[in-house]
Amino acid sequence: MPRNDTVRFTSSAVKVPPFHQHHRRHDHHHIFLLSDLFSKTKLSFTNFVNSLKTPKLPFHQLAKLHNPPRLIPALHSNPLLLCSASLALTGSQQPDEDGGAAVTVRKGGGAHSEERVLISEVLVRNKDGEELERKDLEKEAIDALKTCRPNSALTVREVQEDVHRIIGSGYFSSCMPVAVDTRDGIRLVFQVEPNQEFQGLVCEGANVLPSKFIEDAFRDGYGKVVNIRRLDEVISSINGCGEPTVGKTRPETILRQLTTKKGQVYSMLQGKRDEDTVLRMGIMEDVSIVPQPAGDTGKVDLILNVVEREKNGGISAGGGISSGITSGPLAGLIGSCAITRRNLFGRNQKVNLSIERGQIDSIYRINYTDPWIEGDDKRTSRSIMIQNSRTPGTFVHGNQPDNSSLTIGRVTAGIEYSRPLRPKWSGTAGLIFQRAGARDDKGNPIIRDFYGSPLTASGNKHDDMLLAKLESVYTVSGDPASPMFVLNMEQGLPVRAEWLAFNRVTGRARKGLVVGPASLFISSSGGHVVGKFPPHEAFPIGGTNSVRGYEEGAIGSGRSYVVGCGELSFPLLGPVQGTIFADYGTDLGSGPTVPEVHTLLPMLEVLGKNVWGMAGPGGDPAGARLKPGSGYGYGLGVRVDSPLGPLRLEYAFNDQRTGRFHFGVGYRN
């Protein structure tokens, strides 16, 4: 695709209005930062120094007062006053005639000497002289003091420095030191006014910077008293994000996702869809498209602002239940773990290493996905997969009468290409190699089950096959109630003489209808196989995702099958829904043709050795187990939405008048 040399990522400054009521301005272009606050503080101290030139109560007269303690007036000459140190400690060094508690100490000599006053008590109070309601703020103010301690001789400058420190803690909008004459001496009271609580955020001028990024920066301060120092740090960090930043993702990887193109009429609805498309890539934390006027031309420039995820990868764990194990609910439990790395090379490519492990099931998989091949204009994706799996053989061969287990092991590797074909239609083409065979409970390869039915089509310990795959999918949306149709075809390619050659076609469809407060779901599936194929690849009928009321594969195992389901769901309470359902399935009489090959079977045993002979068309694992070939089930259940998907608990009766519980995760296929 052509280069976008004019594309760049930028941001505007964030304008945060001040919190104190005396600081509110209606000028939208005024920004208060911490440096502005301290400059105003410096001005207030200048006013204080000038105020000292006015006559004050002589210090030596302070100790002569016998009336109740009174506050020495403080000067408020500036409505923007943040802090003041108007403590009247200046005075003559005449001796205290009545032996009062006030003591004045002169440090040094000459005109620049500083007078010290002995302080008996240091308190922190609110602006009305009362105790602070929040003791944590009182502690913050006391901890900020360095020189002002009880029973210490202080100068005005030292008091001013501690006022600086209280304001510098960031929790207070003003601090007024006041001296109070008491019978025990001079009490120094710091009257503070805490900042307001942070209850909301209004951002002006942040047209480019994503709102979520700003909200996250202030999130830890909601409901707490504003700390100006912390606020300044956050604002500085946000202002620093206004510079263009080079991320890991290539710009063309993002831009090609957009349906909005240069020269089109801008649509806000189309822009919102483009934002959602970029978010669905899974590598962005926030996305916004901001139109900006392009001069007086009547056109707009679109600025796409994105915030990349800090971590595009990680480790996840989960669990599930295997529907192919019927020996007990705990036997089917599966644990899983996956390591994922997204956005490789800045192209949104992904590598996933996953493990699923149960008492019988196991899947080890490595998968690489490129959701959009570079240079392709048809949105073609590519997926490469290598997998080693072991699954129970009960789908086709059922439980063995001697209580031995039977598992099917598969080693699979393949590559698939997918792309949109037309609106609501997509197609997939791939090439897959598979080696599969059966093993007993000790892990040894076997070619026959307990009934003598063959477990491989070639008669060897394993079957090799190279499959060419074609698939077409029609879907309106990801909603399970939306119409869906899938048609899949696999063709075995006999590249080598011993490789299997067969053709398998499957299809499934689903449709949802709204009936008042309830929803009706109708689904069906079917398939047919022609040629030489492994018996464990036959279509099993019956079970949680087939015909409920039967065990897995208990109705039949055939070359052909058809299954239909009708389900009515209705709300019960919150995320809980009730369901009523009915299922039907049949192998269309194809059970005896599985597998349709000649096989060697033991005819008799002489002196402990098997004598082999050629049997006729063998197989029919369904007939050996007296599977009926067709059946139906009906029942009711509940469905609960969860982070893992819908959890289904159902109870169904079959046409043999036996009942069975079914538990599943996710919607039926």
Secondary structure, 3 states (H helix, E strand, C coil): CCCCCCCCCCCCCCECCCCCHHHCCCCCCCCCCHHHHHHHHHHHHHHHHHHCCCCCCCHHHHCCCCCCCCECCCCCCCCCCCECCCCCCCCCCCCCCCCCCCCEEEECCCCCCEEEEEEEEEEEEECCCCCCCCHHHHHHHHHHCCCCCCCEEECHHHHHHHHHHHHHCCCEEEEEEEEEEECCEEEEEEEEEECCECCCCCCECCCCCCHHHHHHHHHHHCCCECCHHHHHHHHHHHHHCCCCCCCCCCHHHHHCCCCCCCCCCCCHHHHHHHHHHHHCCCCEEEEEEEEEECCCCCCEEEEEEEEECCCCEEEEEEEEECCCCCCCCHHHEEEEEEEEEEEECCCCEEEEEEEEEECCCEEEEEEEEECCCCCCCCCCEEEEEEEEEEEECHHHHCCCCCCCCCEEEEEEEEEEEEEEEECCEEEEEEEEEEEEEEECCCCCEECECCCCCECCCCCCCCEEEEEEEEEEEEECCCCCCCCEEEEEEEEECCCCCCCCCEEEEEEEEEEEEEECCEEEEEEEEEEEEEECCCHHHCEEECCCCCCCCCCCCCCEEECEEEEEEEEEEEEEECCEEEEEEEEEEECCCCHHHCCCCEEEEEEEEECCEEEEEEEEECCCHHHHCCCCCEEEEEEEEEEECCCCCCEEEEEEEECCCCEEEEEEECCCC
